[in-house]
Amino acid sequence: MKILFYGTKNYDEQFFEKLLPEFPDIKIKFIEANIHEETASLANGYEAICAFVNADLGAPVIEELHQQGVKLILMRCAGYNNVDLKTAHKYGIKVLRVPGYSPEAVAEHAMALALTANRHTHKAYIKCRENNFTLSGLMGVNLYKKTAGIIGTGKIGQAMARICKGFGMRVIAYDLFPNKNLDFLEYVSLDELLATSDLISLHCPLTDETKHIINEKTIAQMKDGVILVNTSRGGLIKTEDLISGIRDHKFFAVGLDVYEEESDYVFEDLSESIMQTSLIQRLLSFPNVTMTSHQGFFTEEALTNIAETTMENAQAYINGDELKNEVLS
């Protein structure tokens, strides 16, 4: 099977190329260009393509992939909200994903964001480099004995809950499908979580039900001085409402690894570009906001797991085996 990998960087190639001797039935070509309507035709001659979380796999793109003879879409990530599954299924195109690669990697980054935003370590680092050792603007709050609210208790949410528990926090959670086997957290309603949490961390998928779950109404329900962290999907937060909340001093700190505009910018060097919209710049202008570029997954262990599972998914398709990681709806 020939697979065209879209939107790859050097680190992608390094982890996948290591595995090629174990999968002699698979041939790979890496290209830096991401997939969208203009680049979908590059898949001509390939039975499968592989894409990442920032790919455009809407209906027009999948229509073109079908015209090029593509039968398999491999997502080297857990999320698939950017894939038009209805169109893929219409043409019999299988969609496989990596459901879990390293929950701890993302959860640890979520806590790193919470700590950085809370204790202003990003600002302290810059001040010290400029020989400024004053403490002005650096005061934080203790997390010990505070309440952590976890929205979404899949593997990543559970890992974050354990970290918060280790910090001596009370951990409460909200999930549409509570896991009764988790004894290190307490399930509550979303309203109660919003009203009582000192730290809120988002770990749910982006669906019609969860889009803009953080909005003007839910922000108003939060405690004053709350810390908000998002390492899941940018669309979970209505950014304009978040900005209004920050301006109204609702948040003590905000840590974001994902944001609504990121699809056009993520993983790209735009340091010499003029941004066409201002949301990211407005967020970065606030002293209590910390932002990173969708790097929660970016550890050696996670990238190894992503490569292994993606290749195993492709091999299962070739062999006609059960596709345990297929996205059906």
N, C-alpha and C positions, 0 to 999 in steps of 0.2 A: 504494500500500500504506500502511495505517495501522499505526504501530508504537507500542506503549505502553512507555515507558522507566520501569522500576521503580528505586527507590532512588537517584534522581539528586540531585546537589548543583549549586550554581551553576556550578562549574567544568565539570561535564559538559555542561550546557546551552550554555555559551559555545563549547566546541569543536565540538559537533555543529551548532549553529545556523549557524556559519560555512559549513558545507558544504551546507546545504539548497539553495541556488541551483543547485548542480551535480547535484542529484538530484531533479528535479521530480516524479518518480513516487512519492516518499516523503513521507508526512506523519507528524509526530512529536508525541506528547504526553509531557511529563515529569511524573512525580509523585515526591514525596519518599518515600512509603511503599515499603517493600521488599516483595518478593513472598513470601507464605506462604499457608497454606490460607485465611485470612480475607480476603486481598486478591486472590487469583487471579481472583475473579469480576469484578474491575474490568476485566479484559481483554475483556469482552463487546464485540463490535463491532470488535475489532482482529484482523488476520490474523497479526500477529507481536508478540512482546514482546521486550524487551531487558533483560538482568539482569547483575549484577556478581558478583564472587567470593563475596560474603557472602549471596547469595540462597538461599532454600530451594526447590529444584526437585526434591524427592523425588516419589515415586509419587503421593501424594494431590494434590499441587499440579498435577502434569502431567495427572492425571485431570480436574481442574477446568478447566484450560486447554483440554483437548480438548472438554469440554462447551461452552466459550465459543467454539469455532470457531477456536482458534489453530492455525496450521499451521507456524509457524517460531519457534524460540527463538534469539535472537542473544545470545551471551555477549560482553560487551565486556571480555574478559580472556582469558588463556591457559588457566587451569585450568577443569576441568569435573567435578571429583570430587563436586561438589554437585548434579549432574544425574543423575536416574535414566534412563539412556540406554535401558534395556530397555523401560520404559514409553513413552518418547517414540517409539521405533521401532515399538512395538506399534500406536500410533495414526497412524503416518506423519508424525510431527512432525520436521522437520529441525532439527538442532542445529548451529549454526555458531559458531566462536570466533575469537579474534585470537591466532594462535599465537606471534607475536613482535612486540612493539611497540617496545621499546627495551631490549635485553639489558644495555646499558651502564648504564642508569638503575638497575636492580636491583643489578647487580654493584658499582657505585660506592657504593650505599647499604650493601651488605654490608661493603665495606671501611671505610666511615665508622663502622659499628657496631663493627667490630673495633678500629679505632683509638680510638674513644670509650671503649669498655669497657676497653681495654688501658691507655690513658693517662689515664683518668678525667677527660676534658675536661668532661663534664657536671657533675661535682662541682666542678671547678676554676672553672667559670663562676659557679656559685652562690657559692662562697667569695669570689671576687674582688668580686662585687656587694655582698657584706657587709663589704668592706674587710679580708678575711682573706687574707693573702698567704703563709701558711705552705705548706709542701710536704707536710705530713703526710697520708698516705692517698692520695698521687698517684703513687707510683712505678709505672712500667710496665716492659715488656721490649722489646728490639729485635726487629723482625720480620726484619731483614736477616740473611741466611744461615740462617734458620730454615726449617722444612718446612711448606708449606701443603698440606692435604689437601682436595681438591674432590670431594664426593660428588654425582655427576650432571654430565655434561659436554655438556649441550645448549648453546644459544646463551648463556644467562646464565652457566652454569658455565664456559664457555670464556672469557667476558669477565672473570670473576673470576680465572681462572687467569692471564690476561695481566697483570692488575693486580698480582697477587702476584709474577709474574715480574719486573715492573718495580720492585718493592720489593727485588729481589735475593734472593728466596726460591727454594728448591727446590720445585717443584710436582709433586705426585703426585695421582692421581685414581683413583676407582672408578666404574665404570658397567657396567650389565648388557650394554650394547651399545657397546663401546669404539670410538672414532673413530680409526682408524689414521693419519689425515692430520694429527693434531695433534702438531707437533714441539716444542711449548713445555711439555709435561707428560709424565709417565711413568705409565702405568697399572699399578696394583698390586691385590692382593686387598683386600677390605674389612678383613680382620684386620690386614694390614700397614699400611694407611692409619691405622687407629685407633691402632695401637701406636707409630707413628713421627711423626705429625703434631703440630706445635706450634700450628697453627691449622687448625680443621676448619670448612668452610663448606658448608652444605647447599643443593643446587640441583637436586633431583630432584622429580618429580611425586609426589603422594600416591596410592598404589595399595595394593592388598592386600599386595603384597610389601614396600612401603616404609613402611607405617604402623608407627610406633614403632620405626623403625630405630635411633633413639637411645633406649636403654633401660638397665636395670640392668646387663645383661651387656655391652653394647657400651661403656658408660661405664667399666666396670671394665677394659676392654682399652686405654683411652686412657692416654696419658702423664699423669703428675701435672703440674698447671700448664698444661693445654691451654686454648686460647681456642676457644670454640664460637660459631658464628654461624648463624642461621637466617633467611633471607629468602624461603623457599619456601612451605611449608605447615606450620601448627602441628602437625598430626597426625603429622609425622615424628618428633616428640619425645614420649616418655611423660613428662609434666610432673612427676608425683610422683617418678619416678626421677631426673629432672634436679635437682629440689629436694634429694633425698637426696645426690646427688653434690656439689652446691654446699656443703651442710652438712658433707660429709666433706672439704672443701677440695681436691676433684679438679680444679676449674677455676680458672685464673687470672682469667678473665673470660668473660662470656657476653653476647652481643648478639642480641636477638630483635626482629624486625619482625612476626613472626607467632606465634600461640600457640593452644593447643587451644580455649580458651574464646571466641575472638575473634568468632565468628559473631554472637553476640548484642550485642556491644559495639562492633565495629569501625566507625569513622567517626562514632560518636555521642558527644555531650557528656553524660557521666554524672557531671560534677564535683559535682553536688548529690545524687547518688543513693547509696544503700547497696547495695553489690554483694552479690548473693545467694550467690556462691561466693568462696572465698578464694585460689584459685591465683594469680591475677594479683597480688594484694596481697602474697602470700608471696614471689613472685619479686622484686617491687619493693623488698622489705625488705632484700635483700642488697646490700651496697655494691659488689660486683663485677659486678652485672647492669645492663645498659642495655636499655631497651625503647622501641620506637616503634610507631605505630599503623598498620601495614601501608601504609607510605608509600614503599616501595621503587620503585614504579612512577611516583611522583608528580613527573614533570617535564613541562615544556611539550612537549618532543619526544615523549615517550611518549604523552601524552594526545592529541596531534595524530595520531599513528599509530593509536591505538586508534579514534578517531573515523573516520578515513579507511577503515580496514579493515572496521569494522562496517558502514559505509554501502555499501562495495563488496560485502560479503557479501549485504546485503539486495538490492542491485541485481542481482547475479548470480542470485538466487532469482527475482526478478521476470522477468528476461530468459530464464529457463530455461537459463542457462549452466552450465558445470561448477562445482560447489561445492567449490572446492579447499580450503576451510577447514572442511569438514563433519567432525563427530565421528561416526565410524561404530561405535566400540566402546569 
